Structures are given as C-alpha cells and as structure tokens.
Amino acid sequence: MTRPVRVAVQIQPGGAPDYRTWRDAVVAADDLGVDVIFGYDHFHRPVMDALIDGKPVLAEVQPDVANFEGWTALASWGEITSHADIGLLVTGVGYRNPDLLADMARTVDHISGGRLILGLGAGWYEKDYTTYGYDFGTFGSRFDLFDESLVRIENRLAALNPPPVRTLPILIGGTGPKRSLPAVARHADIWHAFAELDTFRRLSERVDELAASFGRTGADIERSTLWQNRLSADSFREAGVTLFQTELTADDGYDLGALKDVLAWRDTQ
C-alpha cells in the first residue's frame, strides 16, 4: 500500500492564556493545510526533562498551569476545522468507560464529517490519575485494562446506531515489545513510535511479524513518528514512516514557523 506523506501537529492547551487562544491556533493550523491536528488527554500539563527511548522523563516539579480537557474540545474542533483529521495523542483508557468512549468517538466523528482518529493508550502520567480520583495501579494493571478496553471499544463501535462515518482509524503509540507492539499489531491502523532509526526499523519488522500472527499485514498499519529535522525525516520516510508529528505549545505563543517548514518538506515528497 502506497501512502501519502502526512503532517500531524499536536497543539497543547497547557499554559494557554484562554480557550480562544488555543482555539485560534487550531484554526490557523487547519488553514495552513496540516493533515492531522491532535490535542492531548491530560488534566495537567506534564513537564518533561527528556524523552528517552520513547519514554518521558518527568521533571521533579510538576506545576499546575492553565489547561483544558481534550474530548470536549474535540467536539468543537469538528465544527471549526474543515480539512484536517482530528484526535487526541492519546486518550488514556483509564479515565472513561470504554463503551462510553467509543460512543464519544463516534459522535465526534459525525460532528467532523468523518475526520476523527481515535488515539488510545494505557496512560502513564500519575498526577492525572491521583488528582482526579482514578486508581493509577501498576504498569501491568494499566495494560490489562488497555487490552480489555480495546476489545470493548471495537465491539461497541460495531454496535452503535448510526455507526461512525468511516471505520475509525485507531492510533496506538509505544515501543514496548511485550504489551505495546502486540496491541499495535492486533488493533492499530496507525502506530506512533519514537526511537532511533535502527531501532525503529527493527521494531517495525516486529510489528509486521506480529500483525501476521493476527491475520493482518504490516502494510495495514501506518507508521508515525516525531518530526526532528528534514534529514531525519528523509531517513524515516525511507524506513516506512508516512506520518510526521510536530507540536505547538503556548510557551512559544503557538508560533507557526516550524510547522510551515514541516509542511514545506511534505510538499516536496
């Protein structure tokens, strides 16, 4: 399957002075012709010191800043955008009943005219859980819930009346060989991963192998990674990545300059 190169931007609400400023950044990105606009599913903005092997290293201090909830915002995005796919990178399944989440996703898909991507994850940021009264549990218990929720979400989507406008693309992120990659191979239409190039190639081959064990083909699963620079993007493009994700934050005033550079690269592909 030959896929076009696409650009995604995660526009984070954390630190935005007000909702309208965040909203205006979403509209501006859509007007530029970005392919996908993501929010995030955090009740507090995580502050990270680094990202190592795709895993966040949190700063010692996690201050509270202005923030907005993602799914209610997505319903608005379905009305104020006209081009880009929309979604959250990614929804933590521990915060919502999975059948309800499927219904929310179906509804936003209809609001947007069939442009929702359903990003799903096991959850990792403990502050989101504890301050809102959810059980953080353990890595194992969160992934057990994740696996169970994926099946329930797929079953509920198949039962809803009316169904989604299109078969909802499910995005799953992660590189863990024991839990993340099998979930990707079984359920995902888009795999979002951040790893060094050689490691990514090896993991991508493993996704292909696992997909075959579930009666699928690796070509069914679009590869996605973080944008770093043009040279890196060229290499990852050769390795099979077709969705490149960058971000806009309130810290830089949602400056569109870097996004424009990524879009210019996309248009040369």
C-alpha positions as CSV (number, residue, x, y, z in Angstrom):
1,M,0.0,0.0,0.0
2,T,1.4,3.4,-1.0
3,R,0.5,6.1,1.5
4,P,1.0,9.8,1.1
5,V,3.3,11.6,3.5
6,R,1.2,13.4,6.1
7,V,2.0,16.0,8.8
8,A,0.4,16.0,12.2
9,V,0.6,18.7,14.8
10,Q,-0.2,18.4,18.5
11,I,-1.5,21.7,19.8
12,Q,-1.2,21.5,23.5
13,P,-3.6,23.5,25.7
14,G,-1.3,23.6,28.8
15,G,-0.3,27.2,29.6
16,A,-2.7,28.8,27.1
17,P,-3.9,32.1,28.5
18,D,-7.5,31.3,27.5
19,Y,-9.5,28.8,25.4
20,R,-9.8,31.2,22.4
21,T,-6.0,31.4,22.0
22,W,-5.8,27.6,21.8
23,R,-8.8,27.5,19.5
24,D,-7.3,30.1,17.2
25,A,-4.1,28.0,16.9
26,V,-6.2,25.0,15.8
27,V,-7.9,27.0,13.1
28,A,-4.6,28.5,11.9
29,A,-3.1,25.0,11.6
30,D,-6.1,23.8,9.6
31,D,-5.9,26.8,7.3
32,L,-2.3,26.0,6.6
33,G,-3.3,22.6,5.3
34,V,-1.9,20.3,8.1
35,D,-3.2,16.8,7.7
36,V,-3.9,15.9,11.4
37,I,-4.4,18.1,14.5
38,F,-4.0,16.4,17.8
39,G,-4.7,17.6,21.3
40,Y,-3.7,15.6,24.4
41,D,-5.7,13.8,27.1
42,H,-4.0,15.3,30.2
43,F,-5.8,17.1,33.0
44,H,-2.5,18.7,33.9
45,R,0.4,19.5,31.6
46,P,3.2,17.1,32.1
47,V,6.6,18.8,32.3
48,M,9.4,16.6,31.0
49,D,13.2,16.8,31.2
50,A,13.7,14.4,28.3
51,L,12.3,11.7,26.1
52,I,14.5,8.6,26.2
53,D,13.7,5.6,24.0
54,G,10.2,7.0,23.6
55,K,9.6,7.2,27.4
56,P,9.1,10.5,29.2
57,V,11.5,11.6,31.9
58,L,9.5,13.9,34.2
59,A,10.8,17.0,35.8
60,E,11.0,16.9,39.6
61,V,8.5,19.7,39.8
62,Q,5.1,19.4,38.1
63,P,3.5,22.8,38.4
64,D,-0.2,23.4,37.7
65,V,-0.8,25.7,34.8
66,A,-4.0,26.7,32.8
67,N,-5.3,23.7,30.9
68,F,-8.4,22.4,29.1
69,E,-10.0,19.0,28.7
70,G,-9.4,17.3,25.4
71,W,-12.6,15.4,24.4
72,T,-15.0,18.3,24.9
73,A,-12.6,20.4,22.8
74,L,-12.6,17.8,20.0
75,A,-16.3,18.3,19.5
76,S,-15.7,22.0,18.9
77,W,-12.8,21.2,16.6
78,G,-15.1,19.1,14.4
79,E,-17.1,22.3,13.7
80,I,-14.3,24.9,13.4
81,T,-12.0,22.9,11.2
82,S,-12.7,21.7,7.7
83,H,-9.6,19.9,6.3
84,A,-7.5,18.1,9.0
85,D,-8.2,14.9,10.7
86,I,-8.6,15.5,14.5
87,G,-7.9,13.4,17.6
88,L,-6.0,13.2,20.9
89,L,-2.5,11.9,21.2
90,V,-3.6,9.8,23.0
91,T,-6.7,9.1,25.1
92,G,-5.9,7.3,28.4
93,V,-8.4,4.5,28.6
94,G,-8.3,4.5,32.4
95,Y,-10.3,7.8,32.6
96,R,-13.5,6.7,30.9
97,N,-15.8,3.7,30.5
98,P,-14.6,2.2,27.1
99,D,-18.1,1.8,25.7
100,L,-18.8,5.4,26.5
101,L,-15.5,6.4,24.9
102,A,-16.5,4.6,21.8
103,D,-19.8,6.5,21.7
104,M,-18.0,9.8,22.3
105,A,-15.6,9.0,19.4
106,R,-18.5,8.0,17.1
107,T,-20.3,11.3,17.9
108,V,-17.2,13.5,17.3
109,D,-16.6,11.6,14.0
110,H,-20.1,12.6,12.9
111,I,-19.6,16.2,14.0
112,S,-16.4,16.4,12.0
113,G,-17.8,14.7,8.9
114,G,-15.7,11.6,9.3
115,R,-12.3,13.1,10.4
116,L,-11.7,11.6,13.8
117,I,-8.6,9.5,14.6
118,L,-9.1,7.5,17.8
119,G,-5.7,7.6,19.6
120,L,-5.6,5.2,22.6
121,G,-3.1,4.5,25.3
122,A,-2.7,2.8,28.7
123,G,-2.0,6.0,30.5
124,W,1.3,7.0,32.2
125,Y,1.1,10.3,34.0
126,E,0.3,9.6,37.6
127,K,-0.8,13.1,38.5
128,D,-3.8,12.8,36.1
129,Y,-5.0,9.8,38.0
130,T,-4.4,10.8,41.6
131,T,-5.8,14.3,41.5
132,Y,-8.9,13.2,39.7
133,G,-9.6,10.2,41.9
134,Y,-8.6,7.4,39.5
135,D,-6.6,4.4,40.5
136,F,-3.1,4.6,39.0
137,G,-2.4,1.0,39.6
138,T,0.7,-0.6,38.1
139,F,2.1,-0.9,34.6
140,G,0.7,-4.3,34.4
141,S,-2.8,-3.4,35.6
142,R,-3.0,-0.4,33.3
143,F,-2.1,-2.5,30.3
144,D,-4.5,-5.3,31.3
145,L,-7.2,-2.6,31.3
146,F,-5.9,-1.3,27.9
147,D,-6.1,-4.6,26.2
148,E,-9.6,-5.2,27.6
149,S,-10.7,-1.7,26.6
150,L,-9.5,-2.1,23.0
151,V,-11.8,-5.1,22.5
152,R,-14.8,-3.4,24.2
153,I,-14.3,-0.2,22.1
154,E,-14.1,-2.2,18.9
155,N,-17.2,-4.1,19.8
156,R,-19.2,-1.0,20.8
157,L,-18.2,0.8,17.6
158,A,-19.6,-2.1,15.6
159,A,-22.9,-2.0,17.5
160,L,-23.6,1.7,17.5
161,N,-26.5,3.1,15.5
162,P,-25.7,5.0,13.5
163,P,-22.1,3.7,13.1
164,P,-19.2,6.1,12.6
165,V,-19.0,7.9,9.3
166,R,-15.9,5.8,8.4
167,T,-14.2,2.9,10.0
168,L,-12.4,4.8,12.8
169,P,-8.7,4.7,12.5
170,I,-7.2,3.6,15.8
171,L,-3.8,5.0,16.7
172,I,-1.7,3.3,19.3
173,G,1.7,4.6,20.5
174,G,4.6,2.8,22.1
175,T,7.5,0.5,21.5
176,G,7.3,-2.0,24.4
177,P,7.8,-5.5,22.9
178,K,5.6,-7.3,25.5
179,R,2.5,-5.2,25.6
180,S,2.6,-2.2,23.2
181,L,3.7,-3.9,20.0
182,P,1.2,-6.8,20.2
183,A,-1.6,-4.3,20.8
184,V,-0.5,-2.3,17.8
185,A,-0.3,-5.4,15.6
186,R,-3.8,-6.6,16.6
187,H,-5.7,-3.3,16.8
188,A,-3.9,-0.3,15.3
189,D,-4.4,1.4,12.0
190,I,-1.6,3.9,12.9
191,W,1.4,3.1,15.0
192,H,3.1,6.1,16.7
193,A,6.7,5.4,17.8
194,F,9.8,7.4,18.8
195,A,13.1,5.5,18.5
196,E,16.5,5.8,16.9
197,L,16.4,4.8,13.2
198,D,18.0,1.4,13.5
199,T,15.8,0.5,16.5
200,F,12.7,1.7,14.7
201,R,13.5,-0.5,11.7
202,R,13.8,-3.5,14.0
203,L,10.6,-2.7,15.8
204,S,8.8,-2.1,12.6
205,E,9.8,-5.6,11.4
206,R,8.5,-7.0,14.6
207,V,5.1,-5.2,14.1
208,D,4.9,-6.9,10.7
209,E,5.6,-10.3,12.2
210,L,3.0,-9.8,15.0
211,A,0.5,-8.5,12.6
212,A,0.8,-11.7,10.5
213,S,0.1,-13.7,13.6
214,F,-3.2,-11.9,14.0
215,G,-4.2,-12.4,10.3
216,R,-3.2,-8.9,9.3
217,T,-0.4,-7.5,7.2
218,G,2.1,-4.8,8.4
219,A,1.0,-2.7,5.4
220,D,-2.4,-2.2,7.1
221,I,-0.6,-0.2,9.8
222,E,0.6,3.4,9.0
223,R,3.9,4.3,10.7
224,S,4.1,7.6,12.6
225,T,7.0,9.3,14.4
226,L,8.1,12.7,15.8
227,W,9.5,15.3,13.4
228,Q,13.1,16.2,14.2
229,N,14.5,17.7,11.1
230,R,14.5,17.2,7.3
231,L,17.5,14.9,7.2
232,S,15.9,12.7,9.9
233,A,12.6,12.8,8.2
234,D,14.1,11.6,4.9
235,S,15.6,8.6,6.6
236,F,12.5,7.7,8.5
237,R,10.5,8.1,5.3
238,E,12.7,5.5,3.7
239,A,12.1,3.3,6.7
240,G,8.3,3.4,6.0
241,V,7.1,6.4,8.1
242,T,4.4,8.4,6.4
243,L,3.0,10.5,9.3
244,F,5.3,13.0,11.0
245,Q,4.2,14.8,14.1
246,T,5.4,18.1,15.5
247,E,3.9,20.3,18.2
248,L,2.8,23.8,19.0
249,T,2.8,25.0,22.6
250,A,1.6,28.0,24.5
251,D,5.2,28.6,25.7
252,D,6.2,29.8,22.2
253,G,2.9,31.5,21.5
254,Y,1.8,28.7,19.2
255,D,4.3,30.0,16.6
256,L,3.6,28.5,13.2
257,G,7.1,28.9,11.8
258,A,8.3,25.4,12.5
259,L,5.1,23.9,11.3
260,K,5.3,25.7,8.0
261,D,8.8,24.3,7.5
262,V,7.5,20.7,8.0
263,L,4.6,21.3,5.6
264,A,7.0,22.7,3.0
265,W,9.1,19.4,3.3
266,R,5.9,17.4,3.0
267,D,5.0,19.1,-0.3
268,T,8.4,18.0,-1.8
269,Q,7.6,14.3,-1.2
